[in-house]
Amino acid sequence: MVFLIDGISYLVWLDPHHNLTASAGSGGINKYPAGLSLYEPQEETIYQLNDRINYLHEELKPRKNT
């Protein structure tokens, strides 16, 4: 429930079990890993493409005959 009083919004948690904190019988605290930012998947793609470009540059270099 959200109340707006004098331009300030107040969020009220209505939980029938009153589990506002980790208490006995609440199942404990659930911790989840942080999600990726919008840029992290793009950066990974850029690194993979740069590796591929470097590999192809090496393939195009003339080889010395011994």
PDB file with one MODEL, atoms N, CA, C and O in Angstrom:
MODEL        1
ATOM      1  N   MET A   1       0.837  -1.158   0.000  1.00  0.00           N
ATOM      2  CA  MET A   1       0.000   0.000   0.000  1.00  0.00           C
ATOM      3  C   MET A   1       0.894   1.237   0.000  1.00  0.00           C
ATOM      4  O   MET A   1       1.900   1.273   0.709  1.00  0.00           O
ATOM      5  N   VAL A   2       0.545   2.226  -0.770  1.00  0.00           N
ATOM      6  CA  VAL A   2       1.331   3.450  -0.845  1.00  0.00           C
ATOM      7  C   VAL A   2       0.442   4.621  -0.433  1.00  0.00           C
ATOM      8  O   VAL A   2      -0.683   4.765  -0.910  1.00  0.00           O
ATOM      9  N   PHE A   3       0.968   5.447   0.455  1.00  0.00           N
ATOM     10  CA  PHE A   3       0.268   6.645   0.891  1.00  0.00           C
ATOM     11  C   PHE A   3       1.074   7.857   0.462  1.00  0.00           C
ATOM     12  O   PHE A   3       2.304   7.821   0.453  1.00  0.00           O
ATOM     13  N   LEU A   4       0.387   8.920   0.108  1.00  0.00           N
ATOM     14  CA  LEU A   4       1.033  10.175  -0.243  1.00  0.00           C
ATOM     15  C   LEU A   4       0.579  11.225   0.767  1.00  0.00           C
ATOM     16  O   LEU A   4      -0.588  11.615   0.795  1.00  0.00           O
ATOM     17  N   ILE A   5       1.524  11.676   1.599  1.00  0.00           N
ATOM     18  CA  ILE A   5       1.225  12.662   2.635  1.00  0.00           C
ATOM     19  C   ILE A   5       2.207  13.814   2.481  1.00  0.00           C
ATOM     20  O   ILE A   5       3.420  13.616   2.560  1.00  0.00           O
ATOM     21  N   ASP A   6       1.690  15.011   2.261  1.00  0.00           N
ATOM     22  CA  ASP A   6       2.503  16.220   2.090  1.00  0.00           C
ATOM     23  C   ASP A   6       3.589  16.033   1.031  1.00  0.00           C
ATOM     24  O   ASP A   6       4.724  16.470   1.219  1.00  0.00           O
ATOM     25  N   GLY A   7       3.246  15.393  -0.064  1.00  0.00           N
ATOM     26  CA  GLY A   7       4.185  15.211  -1.163  1.00  0.00           C
ATOM     27  C   GLY A   7       5.224  14.127  -0.925  1.00  0.00           C
ATOM     28  O   GLY A   7       6.147  13.982  -1.727  1.00  0.00           O
ATOM     29  N   ILE A   8       5.100  13.362   0.155  1.00  0.00           N
ATOM     30  CA  ILE A   8       6.035  12.278   0.450  1.00  0.00           C
ATOM     31  C   ILE A   8       5.269  10.964   0.344  1.00  0.00           C
ATOM     32  O   ILE A   8       4.202  10.808   0.939  1.00  0.00           O
ATOM     33  N   SER A   9       5.817  10.021  -0.417  1.00  0.00           N
ATOM     34  CA  SER A   9       5.134   8.733  -0.553  1.00  0.00           C
ATOM     35  C   SER A   9       5.681   7.761   0.489  1.00  0.00           C
ATOM     36  O   SER A   9       6.891   7.660   0.693  1.00  0.00           O
ATOM     37  N   TYR A  10       4.772   7.056   1.138  1.00  0.00           N
ATOM     38  CA  TYR A  10       5.109   6.066   2.157  1.00  0.00           C
ATOM     39  C   TYR A  10       4.629   4.708   1.670  1.00  0.00           C
ATOM     40  O   TYR A  10       3.467   4.542   1.300  1.00  0.00           O
ATOM     41  N   LEU A  11       5.536   3.742   1.674  1.00  0.00           N
ATOM     42  CA  LEU A  11       5.212   2.383   1.273  1.00  0.00           C
ATOM     43  C   LEU A  11       4.989   1.566   2.533  1.00  0.00           C
ATOM     44  O   LEU A  11       5.861   1.511   3.400  1.00  0.00           O
ATOM     45  N   VAL A  12       3.835   0.932   2.643  1.00  0.00           N
ATOM     46  CA  VAL A  12       3.516   0.113   3.808  1.00  0.00           C
ATOM     47  C   VAL A  12       3.462  -1.339   3.358  1.00  0.00           C
ATOM     48  O   VAL A  12       2.728  -1.680   2.430  1.00  0.00           O
ATOM     49  N   TRP A  13       4.238  -2.194   4.015  1.00  0.00           N
ATOM     50  CA  TRP A  13       4.320  -3.605   3.689  1.00  0.00           C
ATOM     51  C   TRP A  13       3.268  -4.343   4.497  1.00  0.00           C
ATOM     52  O   TRP A  13       3.350  -4.421   5.722  1.00  0.00           O
ATOM     53  N   LEU A  14       2.289  -4.879   3.805  1.00  0.00           N
ATOM     54  CA  LEU A  14       1.243  -5.649   4.465  1.00  0.00           C
ATOM     55  C   LEU A  14       1.522  -7.129   4.247  1.00  0.00           C
ATOM     56  O   LEU A  14       1.163  -7.696   3.215  1.00  0.00           O
ATOM     57  N   ASP A  15       2.161  -7.740   5.221  1.00  0.00           N
ATOM     58  CA  ASP A  15       2.532  -9.146   5.151  1.00  0.00           C
ATOM     59  C   ASP A  15       1.762  -9.892   6.234  1.00  0.00           C
ATOM     60  O   ASP A  15       1.908  -9.575   7.415  1.00  0.00           O
ATOM     61  N   PRO A  16       0.955 -10.863   5.865  1.00  0.00           N
ATOM     62  CA  PRO A  16       0.161 -11.549   6.878  1.00  0.00           C
ATOM     63  C   PRO A  16       1.010 -12.301   7.903  1.00  0.00           C
ATOM     64  O   PRO A  16       0.541 -12.591   9.004  1.00  0.00           O
ATOM     65  N   HIS A  17       2.268 -12.619   7.542  1.00  0.00           N
ATOM     66  CA  HIS A  17       3.134 -13.345   8.473  1.00  0.00           C
ATOM     67  C   HIS A  17       4.107 -12.415   9.193  1.00  0.00           C
ATOM     68  O   HIS A  17       4.911 -12.870  10.008  1.00  0.00           O
ATOM     69  N   HIS A  18       4.040 -11.131   8.901  1.00  0.00           N
ATOM     70  CA  HIS A  18       4.897 -10.121   9.529  1.00  0.00           C
ATOM     71  C   HIS A  18       6.378 -10.416   9.337  1.00  0.00           C
ATOM     72  O   HIS A  18       7.184 -10.186  10.238  1.00  0.00           O
ATOM     73  N   ASN A  19       6.734 -10.924   8.161  1.00  0.00           N
ATOM     74  CA  ASN A  19       8.127 -11.235   7.853  1.00  0.00           C
ATOM     75  C   ASN A  19       8.821 -10.014   7.261  1.00  0.00           C
ATOM     76  O   ASN A  19       9.281 -10.047   6.120  1.00  0.00           O
ATOM     77  N   LEU A  20       8.893  -8.960   8.022  1.00  0.00           N
ATOM     78  CA  LEU A  20       9.586  -7.770   7.536  1.00  0.00           C
ATOM     79  C   LEU A  20      11.093  -7.949   7.614  1.00  0.00           C
ATOM     80  O   LEU A  20      11.834  -7.258   6.915  1.00  0.00           O
ATOM     81  N   THR A  21      11.550  -8.854   8.442  1.00  0.00           N
ATOM     82  CA  THR A  21      12.963  -9.205   8.528  1.00  0.00           C
ATOM     83  C   THR A  21      13.054 -10.723   8.546  1.00  0.00           C
ATOM     84  O   THR A  21      12.041 -11.411   8.670  1.00  0.00           O
ATOM     85  N   ALA A  22      14.271 -11.242   8.420  1.00  0.00           N
ATOM     86  CA  ALA A  22      14.466 -12.686   8.480  1.00  0.00           C
ATOM     87  C   ALA A  22      14.207 -13.144   9.913  1.00  0.00           C
ATOM     88  O   ALA A  22      14.993 -12.849  10.814  1.00  0.00           O
ATOM     89  N   SER A  23      13.130 -13.847  10.119  1.00  0.00           N
ATOM     90  CA  SER A  23      12.799 -14.339  11.450  1.00  0.00           C
ATOM     91  C   SER A  23      12.627 -15.850  11.397  1.00  0.00           C
ATOM     92  O   SER A  23      12.626 -16.443  10.318  1.00  0.00           O
ATOM     93  N   ALA A  24      12.485 -16.456  12.534  1.00  0.00           N
ATOM     94  CA  ALA A  24      12.327 -17.909  12.593  1.00  0.00           C
ATOM     95  C   ALA A  24      11.101 -18.312  11.779  1.00  0.00           C
ATOM     96  O   ALA A  24      10.027 -17.726  11.921  1.00  0.00           O
ATOM     97  N   GLY A  25      11.272 -19.302  10.940  1.00  0.00           N
ATOM     98  CA  GLY A  25      10.169 -19.789  10.127  1.00  0.00           C
ATOM     99  C   GLY A  25       9.952 -19.026   8.830  1.00  0.00           C
ATOM    100  O   GLY A  25       9.053 -19.370   8.063  1.00  0.00           O
ATOM    101  N   SER A  26      10.753 -17.998   8.567  1.00  0.00           N
ATOM    102  CA  SER A  26      10.544 -17.229   7.336  1.00  0.00           C
ATOM    103  C   SER A  26      11.284 -17.822   6.154  1.00  0.00           C
ATOM    104  O   SER A  26      11.107 -17.376   5.020  1.00  0.00           O
ATOM    105  N   GLY A  27      12.111 -18.822   6.408  1.00  0.00           N
ATOM    106  CA  GLY A  27      12.859 -19.434   5.314  1.00  0.00           C
ATOM    107  C   GLY A  27      14.227 -18.824   5.110  1.00  0.00           C
ATOM    108  O   GLY A  27      14.970 -19.280   4.241  1.00  0.00           O
ATOM    109  N   GLY A  28      14.589 -17.814   5.873  1.00  0.00           N
ATOM    110  CA  GLY A  28      15.909 -17.210   5.773  1.00  0.00           C
ATOM    111  C   GLY A  28      15.995 -16.171   4.674  1.00  0.00           C
ATOM    112  O   GLY A  28      15.016 -15.856   3.998  1.00  0.00           O
ATOM    113  N   ILE A  29      17.184 -15.659   4.524  1.00  0.00           N
ATOM    114  CA  ILE A  29      17.444 -14.609   3.537  1.00  0.00           C
ATOM    115  C   ILE A  29      17.826 -15.256   2.215  1.00  0.00           C
ATOM    116  O   ILE A  29      18.679 -16.142   2.175  1.00  0.00           O
ATOM    117  N   ASN A  30      17.202 -14.818   1.144  1.00  0.00           N
ATOM    118  CA  ASN A  30      17.554 -15.289  -0.194  1.00  0.00           C
ATOM    119  C   ASN A  30      18.505 -14.292  -0.816  1.00  0.00           C
ATOM    120  O   ASN A  30      18.171 -13.119  -0.977  1.00  0.00           O
ATOM    121  N   LYS A  31      19.698 -14.764  -1.168  1.00  0.00           N
ATOM    122  CA  LYS A  31      20.684 -13.905  -1.816  1.00  0.00           C
ATOM    123  C   LYS A  31      20.831 -14.355  -3.258  1.00  0.00           C
ATOM    124  O   LYS A  31      20.951 -15.546  -3.542  1.00  0.00           O
ATOM    125  N   TYR A  32      20.821 -13.390  -4.163  1.00  0.00           N
ATOM    126  CA  TYR A  32      20.942 -13.668  -5.579  1.00  0.00           C
ATOM    127  C   TYR A  32      22.132 -12.891  -6.126  1.00  0.00           C
ATOM    128  O   TYR A  32      22.423 -11.791  -5.657  1.00  0.00           O
ATOM    129  N   PRO A  33      22.830 -13.464  -7.127  1.00  0.00           N
ATOM    130  CA  PRO A  33      23.938 -12.719  -7.719  1.00  0.00           C
ATOM    131  C   PRO A  33      23.415 -11.499  -8.460  1.00  0.00           C
ATOM    132  O   PRO A  33      22.300 -11.495  -8.981  1.00  0.00           O
ATOM    133  N   ALA A  34      24.231 -10.485  -8.493  1.00  0.00           N
ATOM    134  CA  ALA A  34      23.848  -9.252  -9.194  1.00  0.00           C
ATOM    135  C   ALA A  34      23.717  -9.542 -10.683  1.00  0.00           C
ATOM    136  O   ALA A  34      24.487 -10.321 -11.244  1.00  0.00           O
ATOM    137  N   GLY A  35      22.762  -8.926 -11.300  1.00  0.00           N
ATOM    138  CA  GLY A  35      22.558  -9.108 -12.739  1.00  0.00           C
ATOM    139  C   GLY A  35      23.602  -8.349 -13.538  1.00  0.00           C
ATOM    140  O   GLY A  35      24.300  -7.481 -13.013  1.00  0.00           O
ATOM    141  N   LEU A  36      23.695  -8.686 -14.795  1.00  0.00           N
ATOM    142  CA  LEU A  36      24.630  -7.997 -15.673  1.00  0.00           C
ATOM    143  C   LEU A  36      24.058  -6.639 -16.062  1.00  0.00           C
ATOM    144  O   LEU A  36      22.847  -6.477 -16.214  1.00  0.00           O
ATOM    145  N   SER A  37      24.939  -5.686 -16.217  1.00  0.00           N
ATOM    146  CA  SER A  37      24.500  -4.390 -16.721  1.00  0.00           C
ATOM    147  C   SER A  37      24.205  -4.547 -18.212  1.00  0.00           C
ATOM    148  O   SER A  37      24.477  -5.597 -18.794  1.00  0.00           O
ATOM    149  N   LEU A  38      23.659  -3.524 -18.815  1.00  0.00           N
ATOM    150  CA  LEU A  38      23.362  -3.582 -20.246  1.00  0.00           C
ATOM    151  C   LEU A  38      24.627  -3.668 -21.088  1.00  0.00           C
ATOM    152  O   LEU A  38      24.595  -4.156 -22.218  1.00  0.00           O
ATOM    153  N   TYR A  39      25.741  -3.192 -20.536  1.00  0.00           N
ATOM    154  CA  TYR A  39      26.979  -3.118 -21.314  1.00  0.00           C
ATOM    155  C   TYR A  39      27.844  -4.369 -21.192  1.00  0.00           C
ATOM    156  O   TYR A  39      28.653  -4.639 -22.080  1.00  0.00           O
ATOM    157  N   GLU A  40      27.695  -5.134 -20.121  1.00  0.00           N
ATOM    158  CA  GLU A  40      28.569  -6.297 -19.919  1.00  0.00           C
ATOM    159  C   GLU A  40      28.436  -7.350 -21.019  1.00  0.00           C
ATOM    160  O   GLU A  40      29.462  -7.843 -21.489  1.00  0.00           O
ATOM    161  N   PRO A  41      27.233  -7.722 -21.455  1.00  0.00           N
ATOM    162  CA  PRO A  41      27.162  -8.677 -22.573  1.00  0.00           C
ATOM    163  C   PRO A  41      27.778  -8.106 -23.849  1.00  0.00           C
ATOM    164  O   PRO A  41      28.398  -8.838 -24.620  1.00  0.00           O
ATOM    165  N   GLN A  42      27.609  -6.805 -24.072  1.00  0.00           N
ATOM    166  CA  GLN A  42      28.189  -6.175 -25.262  1.00  0.00           C
ATOM    167  C   GLN A  42      29.706  -6.184 -25.195  1.00  0.00           C
ATOM    168  O   GLN A  42      30.374  -6.427 -26.200  1.00  0.00           O
ATOM    169  N   GLU A  43      30.254  -5.919 -24.009  1.00  0.00           N
ATOM    170  CA  GLU A  43      31.710  -5.942 -23.846  1.00  0.00           C
ATOM    171  C   GLU A  43      32.256  -7.336 -24.113  1.00  0.00           C
ATOM    172  O   GLU A  43      33.305  -7.478 -24.743  1.00  0.00           O
ATOM    173  N   GLU A  44      31.565  -8.361 -23.646  1.00  0.00           N
ATOM    174  CA  GLU A  44      32.010  -9.736 -23.885  1.00  0.00           C
ATOM    175  C   GLU A  44      32.026 -10.031 -25.382  1.00  0.00           C
ATOM    176  O   GLU A  44      32.955 -10.668 -25.878  1.00  0.00           O
ATOM    177  N   THR A  45      31.020  -9.579 -26.092  1.00  0.00           N
ATOM    178  CA  THR A  45      30.980  -9.770 -27.543  1.00  0.00           C
ATOM    179  C   THR A  45      32.133  -9.040 -28.210  1.00  0.00           C
ATOM    180  O   THR A  45      32.754  -9.572 -29.129  1.00  0.00           O
ATOM    181  N   ILE A  46      32.425  -7.837 -27.762  1.00  0.00           N
ATOM    182  CA  ILE A  46      33.536  -7.063 -28.326  1.00  0.00           C
ATOM    183  C   ILE A  46      34.859  -7.788 -28.097  1.00  0.00           C
ATOM    184  O   ILE A  46      35.684  -7.859 -29.008  1.00  0.00           O
ATOM    185  N   TYR A  47      35.077  -8.328 -26.897  1.00  0.00           N
ATOM    186  CA  TYR A  47      36.320  -9.060 -26.619  1.00  0.00           C
ATOM    187  C   TYR A  47      36.444 -10.287 -27.515  1.00  0.00           C
ATOM    188  O   TYR A  47      37.525 -10.575 -28.028  1.00  0.00           O
ATOM    189  N   GLN A  48      35.350 -11.006 -27.705  1.00  0.00           N
ATOM    190  CA  GLN A  48      35.388 -12.191 -28.555  1.00  0.00           C
ATOM    191  C   GLN A  48      35.687 -11.810 -30.006  1.00  0.00           C
ATOM    192  O   GLN A  48      36.459 -12.489 -30.683  1.00  0.00           O
ATOM    193  N   LEU A  49      35.079 -10.734 -30.475  1.00  0.00           N
ATOM    194  CA  LEU A  49      35.332 -10.308 -31.849  1.00  0.00           C
ATOM    195  C   LEU A  49      36.757  -9.802 -32.027  1.00  0.00           C
ATOM    196  O   LEU A  49      37.369 -10.035 -33.069  1.00  0.00           O
ATOM    197  N   ASN A  50      37.291  -9.115 -31.025  1.00  0.00           N
ATOM    198  CA  ASN A  50      38.690  -8.671 -31.105  1.00  0.00           C
ATOM    199  C   ASN A  50      39.637  -9.851 -31.142  1.00  0.00           C
ATOM    200  O   ASN A  50      40.622  -9.830 -31.880  1.00  0.00           O
ATOM    201  N   ASP A  51      39.356 -10.880 -30.358  1.00  0.00           N
ATOM    202  CA  ASP A  51      40.178 -12.093 -30.401  1.00  0.00           C
ATOM    203  C   ASP A  51      40.139 -12.723 -31.790  1.00  0.00           C
ATOM    204  O   ASP A  51      41.161 -13.163 -32.315  1.00  0.00           O
ATOM    205  N   ARG A  52      38.955 -12.759 -32.369  1.00  0.00           N
ATOM    206  CA  ARG A  52      38.801 -13.329 -33.716  1.00  0.00           C
ATOM    207  C   ARG A  52      39.556 -12.493 -34.746  1.00  0.00           C
ATOM    208  O   ARG A  52      40.209 -13.045 -35.632  1.00  0.00           O
ATOM    209  N   ILE A  53      39.474 -11.183 -34.638  1.00  0.00           N
ATOM    210  CA  ILE A  53      40.194 -10.288 -35.557  1.00  0.00           C
ATOM    211  C   ILE A  53      41.697 -10.511 -35.438  1.00  0.00           C
ATOM    212  O   ILE A  53      42.388 -10.610 -36.453  1.00  0.00           O
ATOM    213  N   ASN A  54      42.210 -10.590 -34.218  1.00  0.00           N
ATOM    214  CA  ASN A  54      43.646 -10.816 -34.016  1.00  0.00           C
ATOM    215  C   ASN A  54      44.067 -12.160 -34.591  1.00  0.00           C
ATOM    216  O   ASN A  54      45.137 -12.270 -35.190  1.00  0.00           O
ATOM    217  N   TYR A  55      43.247 -13.170 -34.416  1.00  0.00           N
ATOM    218  CA  TYR A  55      43.551 -14.489 -34.973  1.00  0.00           C
ATOM    219  C   TYR A  55      43.622 -14.422 -36.497  1.00  0.00           C
ATOM    220  O   TYR A  55      44.534 -14.980 -37.107  1.00  0.00           O
ATOM    221  N   LEU A  56      42.666 -13.744 -37.101  1.00  0.00           N
ATOM    222  CA  LEU A  56      42.650 -13.650 -38.559  1.00  0.00           C
ATOM    223  C   LEU A  56      43.806 -12.809 -39.088  1.00  0.00           C
ATOM    224  O   LEU A  56      44.327 -13.091 -40.167  1.00  0.00           O
ATOM    225  N   HIS A  57      44.213 -11.785 -38.350  1.00  0.00           N
ATOM    226  CA  HIS A  57      45.388 -11.011 -38.742  1.00  0.00           C
ATOM    227  C   HIS A  57      46.629 -11.896 -38.748  1.00  0.00           C
ATOM    228  O   HIS A  57      47.464 -11.796 -39.648  1.00  0.00           O
ATOM    229  N   GLU A  58      46.746 -12.743 -37.765  1.00  0.00           N
ATOM    230  CA  GLU A  58      47.892 -13.659 -37.705  1.00  0.00           C
ATOM    231  C   GLU A  58      47.854 -14.637 -38.881  1.00  0.00           C
ATOM    232  O   GLU A  58      48.898 -14.981 -39.436  1.00  0.00           O
ATOM    233  N   GLU A  59      46.674 -15.079 -39.255  1.00  0.00           N
ATOM    234  CA  GLU A  59      46.542 -16.003 -40.375  1.00  0.00           C
ATOM    235  C   GLU A  59      46.923 -15.345 -41.701  1.00  0.00           C
ATOM    236  O   GLU A  59      47.414 -16.015 -42.609  1.00  0.00           O
ATOM    237  N   LEU A  60      46.699 -14.037 -41.811  1.00  0.00           N
ATOM    238  CA  LEU A  60      46.985 -13.342 -43.067  1.00  0.00           C
ATOM    239  C   LEU A  60      48.449 -12.948 -43.219  1.00  0.00           C
ATOM    240  O   LEU A  60      48.892 -12.635 -44.324  1.00  0.00           O
ATOM    241  N   LYS A  61      49.202 -12.961 -42.127  1.00  0.00           N
ATOM    242  CA  LYS A  61      50.620 -12.590 -42.225  1.00  0.00           C
ATOM    243  C   LYS A  61      51.349 -13.616 -43.085  1.00  0.00           C
ATOM    244  O   LYS A  61      51.100 -14.819 -43.001  1.00  0.00           O
ATOM    245  N   PRO A  62      52.268 -13.101 -43.925  1.00  0.00           N
ATOM    246  CA  PRO A  62      53.031 -14.057 -44.747  1.00  0.00           C
ATOM    247  C   PRO A  62      53.944 -14.926 -43.863  1.00  0.00           C
ATOM    248  O   PRO A  62      54.560 -14.451 -42.909  1.00  0.00           O
ATOM    249  N   ARG A  63      54.000 -16.166 -44.208  1.00  0.00           N
ATOM    250  CA  ARG A  63      54.815 -17.118 -43.439  1.00  0.00           C
ATOM    251  C   ARG A  63      56.186 -17.228 -44.082  1.00  0.00           C
ATOM    252  O   ARG A  63      56.327 -17.217 -45.305  1.00  0.00           O
ATOM    253  N   LYS A  64      57.190 -17.334 -43.226  1.00  0.00           N
ATOM    254  CA  LYS A  64      58.556 -17.493 -43.705  1.00  0.00           C
ATOM    255  C   LYS A  64      58.792 -18.963 -44.056  1.00  0.00           C
ATOM    256  O   LYS A  64      58.465 -19.868 -43.287  1.00  0.00           O
ATOM    257  N   ASN A  65      59.361 -19.167 -45.221  1.00  0.00           N
ATOM    258  CA  ASN A  65      59.732 -20.542 -45.612  1.00  0.00           C
ATOM    259  C   ASN A  65      61.102 -20.852 -45.057  1.00  0.00           C
ATOM    260  O   ASN A  65      62.050 -20.096 -45.267  1.00  0.00           O
ATOM    261  N   THR A  66      61.208 -21.955 -44.354  1.00  0.00           N
ATOM    262  CA  THR A  66      62.511 -22.325 -43.784  1.00  0.00           C
ATOM    263  C   THR A  66      63.137 -23.472 -44.487  1.00  0.00           C
ATOM    264  O   THR A  66      64.233 -23.896 -44.122  1.00  0.00           O
TER     265      THR A  66
ENDMDL
END
